[in-house]
Amino acid sequence: MAVMKVIEVLSSSSKSWEDATAKAVKQASKSIKNIRSVYVQDQSAVVVDGKVSEYRMALKLTFEVGK
């Protein structure tokens, strides 16, 4: 049986919510091994002059810590 851990991370992107998610996983994988899934907990955006300027994500990452 595997033991899993869940952490919360925040990420942002000027491109899209998908890019913000990918950035979060890429950055987290530098120090966390065995990431198994990502759950999008919350999405928001910053609007400047009637246009979205930043996409923000609150994510939960699940990773394996033992077997």
OpenMM code with the backbone's topology and positions (N, CA, C; nanometers):
from openmm import Vec3, app, unit

residues = "MET ALA VAL MET LYS VAL ILE GLU VAL LEU SER SER SER SER LYS SER TRP GLU ASP ALA THR ALA LYS ALA VAL LYS GLN ALA SER LYS SER ILE LYS ASN ILE ARG SER VAL TYR VAL GLN ASP GLN SER ALA VAL VAL VAL ASP GLY LYS VAL SER GLU TYR ARG MET ALA LEU LYS LEU THR PHE GLU VAL GLY LYS".split()
positions = [
    Vec3(0.0838, -0.1177, 0.0000),
    Vec3(0.0000, 0.0000, 0.0000),
    Vec3(0.0888, 0.1247, 0.0000),
    Vec3(0.0553, 0.2197, -0.0840),
    Vec3(0.1309, 0.3442, -0.0934),
    Vec3(0.0762, 0.4475, 0.0055),
    Vec3(0.1652, 0.5299, 0.0567),
    Vec3(0.1262, 0.6412, 0.1430),
    Vec3(0.1370, 0.7687, 0.0600),
    Vec3(0.0294, 0.8467, 0.0611),
    Vec3(0.0245, 0.9682, -0.0195),
    Vec3(0.0156, 1.0905, 0.0722),
    Vec3(0.0649, 1.2032, 0.0225),
    Vec3(0.0571, 1.3296, 0.0944),
    Vec3(-0.0002, 1.4342, 0.0002),
    Vec3(-0.0773, 1.5285, 0.0557),
    Vec3(-0.1375, 1.6347, -0.0232),
    Vec3(-0.0875, 1.7686, 0.0316),
    Vec3(-0.0432, 1.8549, -0.0600),
    Vec3(-0.0027, 1.9903, -0.0218),
    Vec3(-0.0789, 2.0905, -0.1078),
    Vec3(-0.0905, 2.2113, -0.0590),
    Vec3(-0.1539, 2.3180, -0.1353),
    Vec3(-0.0471, 2.4111, -0.1907),
    Vec3(-0.0632, 2.4499, -0.3162),
    Vec3(0.0289, 2.5439, -0.3790),
    Vec3(-0.0505, 2.6503, -0.4540),
    Vec3(0.0110, 2.7658, -0.4707),
    Vec3(-0.0478, 2.8748, -0.5478),
    Vec3(0.0396, 2.9010, -0.6689),
    Vec3(-0.0226, 2.9359, -0.7804),
    Vec3(0.0525, 2.9627, -0.9018),
    Vec3(-0.0201, 3.0695, -0.9833),
    Vec3(0.0542, 3.1346, -1.0718),
    Vec3(-0.0080, 3.2340, -1.1595),
    Vec3(0.0600, 3.2332, -1.2954),
    Vec3(-0.0114, 3.2884, -1.3937),
    Vec3(0.0409, 3.2955, -1.5293),
    Vec3(-0.0246, 3.4135, -1.6010),
    Vec3(0.0473, 3.4730, -1.6919),
    Vec3(-0.0120, 3.5782, -1.7744),
    Vec3(-0.0806, 3.5196, -1.8978),
    Vec3(-0.0643, 3.3870, -1.9203),
    Vec3(-0.1190, 3.3225, -2.0398),
    Vec3(-0.2566, 3.2592, -2.0178),
    Vec3(-0.2655, 3.1661, -1.9174),
    Vec3(-0.3898, 3.0909, -1.8989),
    Vec3(-0.3874, 3.0158, -1.7665),
    Vec3(-0.5055, 2.9641, -1.7284),
    Vec3(-0.5125, 2.8805, -1.6087),
    Vec3(-0.4355, 2.7498, -1.6307),
    Vec3(-0.4411, 2.6977, -1.7522),
    Vec3(-0.3679, 2.5745, -1.7821),
    Vec3(-0.2174, 2.5956, -1.7658),
    Vec3(-0.1682, 2.7109, -1.8103),
    Vec3(-0.0264, 2.7418, -1.7966),
    Vec3(0.0118, 2.7574, -1.6492),
    Vec3(-0.0754, 2.8182, -1.5716),
    Vec3(-0.0491, 2.8328, -1.4282),
    Vec3(-0.0408, 2.6961, -1.3611),
    Vec3(-0.1275, 2.6038, -1.4010),
    Vec3(-0.1246, 2.4676, -1.3467),
    Vec3(0.0052, 2.3976, -1.3849),
    Vec3(0.0428, 2.4064, -1.5113),
    Vec3(0.1660, 2.3424, -1.5586),
    Vec3(0.2882, 2.3991, -1.4874),
    Vec3(0.2896, 2.5309, -1.4659),
    Vec3(0.4019, 2.5929, -1.3948),
    Vec3(0.4118, 2.5422, -1.2513),
    Vec3(0.2972, 2.5275, -1.1853),
    Vec3(0.2963, 2.4791, -1.0470),
    Vec3(0.3542, 2.3386, -1.0384),
    Vec3(0.3109, 2.2508, -1.1281),
    Vec3(0.3595, 2.1122, -1.1271),
    Vec3(0.5085, 2.1080, -1.1606),
    Vec3(0.5509, 2.1848, -1.2603),
    Vec3(0.6922, 2.1864, -1.2994),
    Vec3(0.7812, 2.2348, -1.1854),
    Vec3(0.7410, 2.3436, -1.1197),
    Vec3(0.8211, 2.3982, -1.0099),
    Vec3(0.8223, 2.3032, -0.8900),
    Vec3(0.7064, 2.2495, -0.8550),
    Vec3(0.6984, 2.1588, -0.7398),
    Vec3(0.7796, 2.0319, -0.7635),
    Vec3(0.7828, 1.9839, -0.8873),
    Vec3(0.8539, 1.8592, -0.9167),
    Vec3(1.0053, 1.8734, -0.9038),
    Vec3(1.0556, 1.9954, -0.8911),
    Vec3(1.1982, 2.0156, -0.8676),
    Vec3(1.2390, 1.9705, -0.7277),
    Vec3(1.1473, 1.9799, -0.6332),
    Vec3(1.1797, 1.9403, -0.4953),
    Vec3(1.0917, 1.8273, -0.4421),
    Vec3(0.9826, 1.7965, -0.5111),
    Vec3(0.8917, 1.6898, -0.4678),
    Vec3(0.8903, 1.5817, -0.5754),
    Vec3(0.9206, 1.4625, -0.5361),
    Vec3(0.9209, 1.3500, -0.6301),
    Vec3(0.7886, 1.2741, -0.6221),
    Vec3(0.7596, 1.1982, -0.7241),
    Vec3(0.6437, 1.1096, -0.7290),
    Vec3(0.5101, 1.1822, -0.7212),
    Vec3(0.4982, 1.2990, -0.7860),
    Vec3(0.3691, 1.3668, -0.7926),
    Vec3(0.2750, 1.2807, -0.8761),
    Vec3(0.1570, 1.2536, -0.8207),
    Vec3(0.0622, 1.1635, -0.8866),
    Vec3(-0.0595, 1.2354, -0.9451),
    Vec3(-0.1005, 1.3472, -0.8828),
    Vec3(-0.2185, 1.4165, -0.9349),
    Vec3(-0.2203, 1.5610, -0.8887),
    Vec3(-0.3023, 1.6396, -0.9579),
    Vec3(-0.3231, 1.7794, -0.9212),
    Vec3(-0.4737, 1.8037, -0.9221),
    Vec3(-0.5213, 1.8691, -0.8187),
    Vec3(-0.6623, 1.9036, -0.8053),
    Vec3(-0.6742, 2.0551, -0.8029),
    Vec3(-0.7518, 2.1094, -0.8953),
    Vec3(-0.7720, 2.2535, -0.9004),
    Vec3(-0.8756, 2.2898, -0.7949),
    Vec3(-0.8302, 2.3626, -0.6950),
    Vec3(-0.9170, 2.3996, -0.5846),
    Vec3(-0.9891, 2.5315, -0.6118),
    Vec3(-0.9187, 2.6266, -0.6731),
    Vec3(-0.9775, 2.7583, -0.6942),
    Vec3(-0.9094, 2.8275, -0.8113),
    Vec3(-0.9858, 2.9075, -0.8837),
    Vec3(-0.9326, 2.9874, -0.9931),
    Vec3(-0.9757, 3.1327, -0.9733),
    Vec3(-0.8874, 3.2242, -1.0078),
    Vec3(-0.9232, 3.3659, -1.0069),
    Vec3(-0.8382, 3.4365, -1.1111),
    Vec3(-0.8734, 3.5596, -1.1375),
    Vec3(-0.7983, 3.6356, -1.2372),
    Vec3(-0.7913, 3.7822, -1.1950),
    Vec3(-0.6850, 3.8469, -1.2390),
    Vec3(-0.6674, 3.9899, -1.2175),
    Vec3(-0.7084, 4.0600, -1.3469),
    Vec3(-0.7914, 4.1622, -1.3343),
    Vec3(-0.8376, 4.2362, -1.4518),
    Vec3(-0.7815, 4.3779, -1.4459),
    Vec3(-0.7198, 4.4196, -1.5556),
    Vec3(-0.6653, 4.5553, -1.5682),
    Vec3(-0.7184, 4.6152, -1.6986),
    Vec3(-0.7793, 4.7304, -1.6893),
    Vec3(-0.8337, 4.7997, -1.8070),
    Vec3(-0.9276, 4.7110, -1.8888),
    Vec3(-1.0100, 4.6340, -1.8208),
    Vec3(-1.1090, 4.5503, -1.8884),
    Vec3(-1.0553, 4.4231, -1.9503),
    Vec3(-0.9287, 4.3886, -1.9224),
    Vec3(-0.8685, 4.2667, -1.9780),
    Vec3(-0.8036, 4.1851, -1.8665),
    Vec3(-0.8066, 4.0533, -1.8821),
    Vec3(-0.7408, 3.9658, -1.7851),
    Vec3(-0.5899, 3.9806, -1.8008),
    Vec3(-0.5225, 4.0153, -1.6917),
    Vec3(-0.3771, 4.0330, -1.6973),
    Vec3(-0.3025, 3.9198, -1.6272),
    Vec3(-0.3712, 3.8470, -1.5396),
    Vec3(-0.3055, 3.7379, -1.4678),
    Vec3(-0.4085, 3.6331, -1.4264),
    Vec3(-0.3757, 3.5078, -1.4510),
    Vec3(-0.4587, 3.3943, -1.4116),
    Vec3(-0.3973, 3.3334, -1.2863),
    Vec3(-0.4783, 3.3119, -1.1833),
    Vec3(-0.4277, 3.2579, -1.0568),
    Vec3(-0.4975, 3.1276, -1.0221),
    Vec3(-0.4189, 3.0354, -0.9665),
    Vec3(-0.4702, 2.9030, -0.9307),
    Vec3(-0.4318, 2.8671, -0.7877),
    Vec3(-0.5235, 2.8020, -0.7195),
    Vec3(-0.4930, 2.7356, -0.5926),
    Vec3(-0.5101, 2.5871, -0.6212),
    Vec3(-0.4028, 2.5109, -0.5998),
    Vec3(-0.4000, 2.3695, -0.6382),
    Vec3(-0.3649, 2.2810, -0.5196),
    Vec3(-0.4102, 2.1565, -0.5266),
    Vec3(-0.3654, 2.0556, -0.4309),
    Vec3(-0.2871, 1.9513, -0.5110),
    Vec3(-0.1633, 1.9290, -0.4702),
    Vec3(-0.0785, 1.8281, -0.5343),
    Vec3(-0.0722, 1.7048, -0.4449),
    Vec3(-0.0906, 1.5897, -0.5054),
    Vec3(-0.0800, 1.4639, -0.4320),
    Vec3(0.0450, 1.3912, -0.4792),
    Vec3(0.1247, 1.3453, -0.3815),
    Vec3(0.2461, 1.2723, -0.4172),
    Vec3(0.2684, 1.1569, -0.3215),
    Vec3(0.3396, 1.0568, -0.3705),
    Vec3(0.3658, 0.9347, -0.2949),
    Vec3(0.4871, 0.9556, -0.2043),
    Vec3(0.4723, 0.9204, -0.0756),
    Vec3(0.5825, 0.9347, 0.0181),
    Vec3(0.6368, 0.8003, 0.0657),
    Vec3(0.5709, 0.6908, 0.0345),
    Vec3(0.6189, 0.5588, 0.0747),
    Vec3(0.5287, 0.4493, 0.0257),
    Vec3(0.5785, 0.3270, 0.0392),
    Vec3(0.4979, 0.2104, -0.0040),
    Vec3(0.4822, 0.1147, 0.1105),
] * unit.nanometer
topology = app.Topology()
chain = topology.addChain("A")
for resn in residues:
    res = topology.addResidue(resn, chain)
    for name in ("N", "CA", "C"):
        topology.addAtom(name, app.Element.getBySymbol(name[0]), res)
